[in-house]
Amino acid sequence: MATKPNANTSHALIAHISQDLEAIVPGFLDNRRRDVQRLEAALEQHDLKTIELIGHRMNGDGGGYGFSAISAIGAALEQATARKDLVAIRRHTAELIDFLARVRVVYQR
């Protein structure tokens, strides 16, 4: 499932990020888009280990880049994986897809 930026900005999520991170934030978000593909493939294969690793990394990295929502989704993926709750994993993957489609970064000094 593609997660290209949404042209409809009426439902945009604005993320205020330090200008110091401007060079690396686009790559971070591209990596999360690749994570969506990995999550979807892992779900198809019931590969909970991969889902847990992706969730763990998102949980740890999101806040450092200024995206607390990504950290929260990562933590939720970790918890759902521990419960082997595939329905919740799908829901949190959909939340990540939605976030990535709607997020708009505003760099601040």
TARAWO-V145271 format. One record per residue. N is the residue number from 0. OMEGA is omega in whole degrees, 0 to 359 (999 if undefined). NEAR is the number of other C-alpha atoms within 8 Angstrom. D_FIRST is the distance of its C-alpha to the first C-alpha in Angstrom with 2 decimals. Layout:
<<N:OMEGA:NEAR:D_FIRST> <N:OMEGA:NEAR:D_FIRST>>
This chain:
<<0:181:4:0.00> <1:179:4:3.80> <2:178:9:6.52> <3:177:6:9.47> <4:182:8:12.70> <5:179:7:13.55> <6:180:4:16.67> <7:183:6:18.09> <8:180:7:20.08> <9:178:4:21.99> <10:182:6:19.72> <11:172:9:19.30> <12:182:8:19.96> <13:176:8:22.59> <14:178:10:22.95> <15:187:9:26.42> <16:178:12:26.42> <17:178:10:29.48> <18:178:8:30.06> <19:183:6:30.90> <20:186:9:27.22> <21:183:10:26.15> <22:186:6:25.97> <23:181:7:23.66> <24:179:9:21.34> <25:178:8:18.93> <26:177:7:18.59> <27:180:9:18.22> <28:176:9:15.29> <29:178:8:13.66> <30:178:8:14.38> <31:176:9:12.73> <32:175:12:9.40> <33:176:8:10.15> <34:178:9:11.20> <35:179:12:7.94> <36:179:9:7.09> <37:178:8:10.72> <38:181:12:10.80> <39:178:9:8.48> <40:180:8:10.69> <41:176:12:13.69> <42:179:12:13.26> <43:183:7:13.35> <44:184:6:16.42> <45:181:6:17.93> <46:184:9:18.36> <47:180:10:19.63> <48:179:6:21.28> <49:179:9:18.19> <50:180:14:16.67> <51:179:12:20.09> <52:178:9:20.40> <53:179:11:17.19> <54:180:14:18.34> <55:180:12:21.81> <56:179:9:20.97> <57:180:13:18.99> <58:182:14:21.95> <59:187:9:24.41> <60:188:9:22.89> <61:182:13:21.42> <62:180:11:24.86> <63:177:7:26.32> <64:179:10:24.02> <65:182:10:24.72> <66:180:10:21.60> <67:178:8:23.12> <68:178:7:20.11> <69:176:12:18.10> <70:181:14:21.19> <71:178:9:21.38> <72:178:14:17.85> <73:178:14:18.68> <74:179:12:21.99> <75:176:10:20.56> <76:178:16:18.28> <77:181:13:21.48> <78:180:8:23.51> <79:178:12:21.21> <80:179:13:21.16> <81:179:8:24.95> <82:185:6:25.21> <83:184:7:22.85> <84:184:9:21.20> <85:178:9:17.89> <86:179:6:17.57> <87:178:9:18.02> <88:177:11:15.60> <89:180:9:12.80> <90:181:8:14.26> <91:174:11:14.47> <92:177:12:10.92> <93:177:8:10.12> <94:178:9:12.99> <95:178:11:11.70> <96:180:11:8.49> <97:180:9:11.19> <98:182:9:13.64> <99:179:13:11.86> <100:188:10:11.17> <101:186:12:14.82> <102:174:11:16.83> <103:183:8:19.52> <104:173:8:21.83> <105:181:8:25.55> <106:182:9:27.71> <107:176:7:31.12> <108:999:5:34.30>>
